[in-house]
Amino acid sequence: MTDLSHESGAACGCCAGTTARTPGVIENRPGLPEIAYRSGVHGDFLASMTAGLTRRSRPGLGRLRTRDPDDPAIALLDAWAVSCDILTFYSERLANESFLRTATERTSLQELGKLVAYRLDPGAAAETHLAFTLERPPVLPPRDPPDPGLTPPAVPAAVVLETGLRVQSVPGPGEAPQTFETVEAIEARPEWSALPAVRTRPYFPTINRIDAWLGGTGLGLARGTPLLLAGGDLVDDRWDVRLLTRVEEFAAKRLTHVVWEPGLGSWNPVNLPADAPEAYVLRKRLPVFGHNAPVWKAMNQQFRTDYLQQFTSVPAEGKEWPFFLAIRSLGPDTCEVDLDGSHPDVVGGSWVVLSQDATDFYRELYEVTVVAELSRSAFGVSGKITRLTLRGELHDGFDTPRDVTVWAVADPLVIAEAPDDSPVDATTIVVAGNGAAMREGRTLVLAGHTLGGVPRAEVVTLASAQAIPGGRTELTLLTAPAVPLARGDAVVFGNVARATHGETVSQILGSGDGRRGFQTFRLSQGPLTHVRAEGPRGTASTLDVRVDGVRWTELPTAYTAEPDERVFVTRDEPDGSVSVVFGDGDRGARPASGSLNVRATYRKGLGVAGNAAADAVSQATDRPLGLKGVTNPMPAIGGVDPETESRARASIPLPVRTLGRAVSLLDYADFAAAYSGIGKASAVVLPLRAGRTVVVTVADVASRPPAQPMLDRLEGELRRAGDPHVLVEVVATRPASFRIAIGLRIDAVYERDAVMAAVEARLREVYGPVVRALGEPVHRSAVIATAAAVPGVVAVDLDRLYRATAGLQPRLLADPARVAGSSLVGVELLALSDAPFDWLQEMP
């Protein structure tokens, strides 16, 4: 058999299939997401071994003339080629797993991170504030003696809600209940459960005031009704009576608004309204006896002569009857008046007003002391009268009974406070209820709706609480609410405790063995809860390990530990569990030998599953005596899942670039990006009022603006890691969107609807907020290229690319960080709008 080896260099093609194809040449350019590292595949290995059968150096194989796959020798080569294929496949996988850019396995990334002292972010537990409602002591009906066994247990006036109180969330569709535990102990009282903001304001009847608010509706008031405002001071005339000009009822508020003219009191002469008047409506206008007497001049002369004989002295004859008076003096501050007819509803102790409006406008207030019903004949008339003995100032301004009217039957009214529609936006809030015993520094939650009707709640800190009249409390806060709330439903929750996602677990890890180094125990439940804390990564473990009851300290590494130091480290296992590793006696102490003397207390649960909606955490698992209910007025925030593989590839180099400090702008951005829960970061220097300031804009791992507590913590860490003389501000990104309209020409061999859907999906993938960078612009050419790269697309016509006003822009720029008015705003994150495209259609 002719020797046609691969070294022969034959190029005529007649020797095809007789040359070796392995080992293949491996070439990889930089920046590839996956590298090639195989010397060959199954076909290459089989072809090379088959070609080797004709080698001159192997004369013993010359008699093997067949290449039939069924031949046992060829089948053996085929089996070996399969083994080589598998071997090189895994060799290539191992090679890929050895580089940060190409590694896909979480274990590989964990090991690569260890090379630079980086540990994959374990995630973080969500946190929220829980508002507790306590049972008020029941009001028992009078019963003497009480029935045996029916007396309810005494409800404590105050309850201490201890740390670790468990509350579960009510899961929505497709969700699982999540357990939260309080992380602080608070004193709670029933009266602090909910303190509504007072919805009214004092509205005293002061001088010149022309209106008032009265409690209730259906008061029987109308235009022209007399309203009396009196305080009992008749000597100094500290009272007012006015005729109503407008009456408005507000059934929802159970108030009536009344208006009159002129204003209360006067300055000339000085006559001030009563300091704390009571309001009365004068229901009846009654005539004085003699108001219907015949005209004196109309009586004949004989009648007038006979009439005058009853008087010892008479005035000169005038147009009216002699001694024709509406009111008669009985002594100092006492007088009497006769009402025409019987009026049993005018009683002693009530107020009456004598009004003379016809000839000379004058009114005077009196208190009825005695009421008597009599018959009287005078002035040519006779009939029943009601004689009132009055206490008050006798004034000579009242003339004949024809000109005087008595306003009587005074029904009391309640002077109410005016509705207060002002927003709750100040540091001082007046609430209904007794909260005066709350101490300075107590955490409260202010909840309600914004002026636009959006539900909102925020945490506030109490500076002082002071009881004020009317069963109210004036609360003073350290800072004013960040967003004004509508007063109508604003409420202050006083029994508030901070809580985090996770449930406490107690586990016996095992028995210590002082003879063994690096003794390892695995936590049986997980995921291990990490909560927000100060530090470069922004989280801390909840793991507490004790040996023989003595607490050991967790370190990130035992390399610097002393031989007798009671420390341990934790290790992430491939299955996601966590192991506790003790020292070997050189780097960290060994646990003492004992039986089941190694114990751990930790919490399990974290991630975005704990980001419960407002009022979702409402099932109290632990119920101390007196606890009635619980809820979270604000949504739980801050829950972050363990770091993903794609995120880890970008994050692992960051600590090496910053080395725990921030000097350059890139350091500030990298430090922020490595913080737990932060997905994107950028930094610029801006000339602010305080001076040149490093402004760091961040977005969370879901490319949304982070919550303010996370921004505050990150800002504190950046100040600790950076130059103390450098000013730093951390702000949230501003989400922004753009819209497009696009036409496509589709290859006839492709399904039209499938290509359309693929184009939309690809554009949303490339220009979605998750993959977009802060401040990244959008170019028209890039949008066209993205759509054109979808299989089946022949041509692309981008008709619209705009942000606000419809049009076709060559590019769209994201707004940088800047000062807007008096506030600092972050860099925009410009992404494709979630709304449907203006159109996505096939070109004609």
C-alpha positions, 0 to 999 in steps of 0.5 A: 500500500502506497504511503501517503502521509500528511507530510507528503504535501500532495495537492492534487486531491487524490489523497483526500482522507488519508492525511491527519486532521489533528491536532487542530490549530487553536486561535482566539482573538481577544474579547470573545465571550467563549474561547475555542480550545479543542484540538479536534472533534469526533470526525477529526479524530476518526479521520486522523486515526483512519489516515494513520492506518496507511503510515509506512511506519506501521507495516503491520496495519497494511493488511487492513484493507477495509474502511467499513464502519462495521469492521471491528478495527474501525469500530474501535477507532470510532469508539476511541474518537468518541472518547477523544471528543468527550475529553476535548469537550471537557478540556475546552469547558475547563479552559473556558471556566478558567477565565472570567469573561468566559466562565459560566459556572457559579463555582468557577466564578466563586473560585476566580473571585477568591483569587482577588479576595472577592466573594459573590454578593450573597444578596440582601434581605428586604426591610420595612417598618411595621405598624402595630395595633394594640387592643384597647381595654374593653368597656364592660357592661355594668354587672354585679357580680360578674359572671364566672369565667366571662371576665376578659383578660386584662389588657395591658396599658403598654406592651413591649414588643421584643426583637424577633417578633415574627410577621408573615406576608399575605402572598399574591398569585404565584407568590409564597409567604415571606417571614419578617422579624422585628430587629428592635424592641419598642414600647407600644400603647393602644392610643399610639396605634393610629393618631389621625391628623386633626382636620380642623383649625381653631376659628374663633369669633374675633373682631370683624369676623363675618362667619362661623362654623357650627357643628352638625347639619339640619339646624333650622337656620336660614337667611335672616335668622338671628344668631347670638354670640354671648359669653355672659358679660352683660356689663361690658357688652361682650356679645353680638347678635347678627342676622344671617346672610348665607347658610351652607351645610356640609353633610360629609363634614357634619358642619354648617357654615354661616355668614353675616354682616356686618363683622363682629364687634366694633372699634368706634366705640370699642366693643370687643366680642366675647373671648369664648362665646357660646352660640344661640339661634333665636327662634322667635320674634315676638311683639310687645304688648301694646304693639297693636294699640289704637292711635291715641289721637283717634280716641275721642276726647272723653276717653282721653280725659278719663284715661288720664285721670289714672295718672297723678302726672301726665306728660304733655299730650303727644301723638302716642299714649302717655307712658306708652313704653316697651320696657319698664325699669324695676331697679339697677340692671333689672327691668321687665317687658310684657310680651303679647300673648302666651309664650311657654317656650320662653323660660327663665335663664334664657337669653332674649334680645330686644330689637328696635329697628324701625325708628332708631336701630338699637339692640340689647341683650338680657337674661330672663330671670322670671316668667309670668303669664298674666292678663292685662288691659291697657292702651285700649287693648286687653289680653293674655301677656307673658311678663318677663323680668330681665337682667341687663342694662336698661337703655332709654333708647327703646320707645313705644311697643310699636317699634320693639321686637323681642327675639327669644327662644334661644337654642344653643349651637355648637361653635366648631372649628373650621375645616383645614384643607392645608397640606401636612408639610410642616415639622409640627402636626396636631393629631387627635389622641394622646401621644404625649408620652412618646419620647424624643427620637421615637420612629413614627410613620406618617401615612396618607395620600399626596395632593395628587391622590397617590398613596404614600407613607414615610418614616419620620422621627419625633422631636417632641410631643406635647398634650394640648386641650381637646384631647389632642397632641402636638407632635414636632418632627426632626424634619418636615415630610419629604412630600406634602400629604393631604390632611383629609386622611393623614395619620401618624402610626406610633407603634412602629418597629423596623423589621427585615426579611428572614426567619430565625433558625437555631441549629446544632452544628455538631461536636467540636474536635480539638484534634482536627484543623479547619473543622467544617460544618454546613448550615442545614437551612438557607439561604442565609440572610444578609441584612443592610449594614455599614461596610464597603459591600453594604451587607452583613451576615446574621450568622451567630456561632457559639462554641460551649456558649461562647460567641465566635467572630466571623472574619472574611479570611482567617489569613491574619487570625492569631492562633488562639483567636476565636474566629471562623469563616464561611464558605459558599458551597456549589449547591448554594448552601453555606459552611462554617470553617474554623481555624487550624490552630495557626490561623484561628483557634480550633473549637474545643472538643465536646458533644454537640457543643457547636451551635449556630443561630441565623436567619434564613430568607432574602432576595426580591421575594421579600420586597412585599407591597404596602400592607402585605405584611399583615399576619402576625405569627407571634401574638403577645397579649394585647397585640391586635393587628399589624401591617407595613404602611410602606412597601418592603424595599432593599431585597436583592437576590444573590449575585448572578453569573453575568453580574459577577463577571462585571463585579469581580474586577471592581474591588481590585480597581478600587482596593477599598478606597475612592480617589479618581472618578472611576474609583467612585463609580466602581466603588458604588457599582460594587455595593450590594443592590447597585447595578449601574453607577457613574460619577462626575464633578459638578460645581455646587453651592458647597463647592466642587462635588463628586456626584455619583448617579446609581441605579439598582440591579433592576435598573430602577432608582434605588430607595433613599435609605440605600442612597444614604448608606452608599453616600456614607460609605463613599465618604469613608472610603474617599478623601474626607475633604472631597464633597460627595453626593449620591443621587438616583438615576432618572428613568427616561424613555424614547419611542420609535416607529419602524417599517420593514421589508421582509423576505418572502420565504419568512413568516411575516408575523414571526419576523415582526415579533422577532424585531420588536423583541430584539429592539426591546432587548437591546434598548431595554433599561437592564442593558442600557448604561447611564447616560448612554445615547441612542443613535438612529443608525444603531437602531436600524442596524439592530432591526436589520440584523434580525433574520428575514429582514431585507430592508428597514425604514426608521420613520420615528425616533424621538422622546417628546415630540414625534419626529425622526432624530439622528440621535437622542442624548441622555440628560447628564447629572445637573442642578435643577432649580434647588435640587440635584438630579442624576444622570438619565437612563434612556431606554425604549418605552414600554408602550407599543411602538407608534407603528411596526409595519411592513413596507409597501 
